[in-house]
Amino acid sequence: MSLEIAAGEFTAVMGPSGSGKSTLLNLIAGLDQPSSGTVVVADTDLRRLGESGLARFRRERIGFIFQFFHLLPSLTVLENVLIPAQLAGRPNASARAFELMAKLGISDVADRYPARLSGGQQQRAAIARALINQPALLLADEPTGALDSRSGELVMKLLQDLHHGGQTVMMVTHDAKLATRHAARVISLADGQVVDDARLDTADRGPAEVLRIRTEELA
Amino acid sequence: MSLKFGVLGLLAEEPLHGYELKARFEAMLGGSWEVNIGQVYATLQRLERDGLVRAVGTRGDRGKLAYELSDQGRSALDAWLAQPDSGPQQLREDFYVKLLLASRLANGDLRPLLGRQRRGYLQRMRDLNRLEERARREDRYDLARLVRGALLHGEADLKWIDELIEESTIEELKGNE
């Protein structure tokens, strides 16, 4: 497999379960090590990093959001959002945390614990946490998979806004509708191989070029 | 949808003349179909002959004649609306025939054809997504509903192609053993 993702792209990775979608994200995030080959993210060759180097890389260059949020239940939203900044030795990240929470519409639940939040609020908290250190790359593994459609749409709109602001986003999904709605590039995997790497035409087409509503020709 | 029932349905709201019918019909379909005015007039004449519509008053200042629905037209419209669509599933795209022919012509390896068509379906879904967003932006929820149906068809097409690709890959592997 050989892939290159440009800065600022919104890429969707599709494929059936077991096709290697999540493994691909984990390799890029430095959570898994490739048995061979190289992963280079923002000019950093992950093979050359030791354990602590990898930990720093993950903390500072990668934002990761998961299907099931993975917030720490014993910490408030604000505390969860601040964890990566504290680990990175940035004690003064509160201003950015509040700014992010405001942007994501969760300022009013900053002092609540995750269990008291809706799924959509938890995912937005997870997005704020992923963005606190201004990562080069935002990885999203089925980010709307556990959400109702309304919360899912809101989360996707936020990811889209981030992308329009220049954020590089790579999203794993099995949902073709979601992938084609948000990503201009759709990478398809099967059995650990890239079977397609489609760059879609993003030009707006007129309704007549997209849809034809009729079942019989006119007499 | 045939123009005939489109015309009957629009006249059920209020009497209209030919150009108004054309404009309303096109607006209803969200610009996805441009109707020929000649076809509208021909349809109106046929409907009048069959007693389903009738002219209202006399020709206006620019020779425009408005039509209204007759009771018989109303019954025909209601019967049509109540009739669920059944009959044969329509597979109207060239791809279905290409697939049949390629099975005979391409030494059995369908994957290049399937891969190209998969791209086509992805692009179509992207375009449909855009159209749905646009319909919502313009408060055309009736149209957005149809586009959502089309998107689900797109998803099914993609799933079908993926199945065929998997099947072809397995066959290719067997052939190489």
Interface residues (C-beta under 8 A of the other chain):
Chain A: P16 A176 K177 T180 R181 V186 S188 A190 V195 D196 A198 L200 D201 T202 D204 R205 G206 P207 A208 E209 V210 L211 R212 I213 R214 T215 E216 L218
Chain B: M1 S2 L3 L29 G30 G31 S32 W33 E34 N36 Q39 D85 Q90 G115 R118 R119 L122 Q123 R124 M125 R126 D127 L128 N129 R130 L131 R134 L146 V147 A150 L151 L152 G154 E155 L158 D162 I165 E166 T169
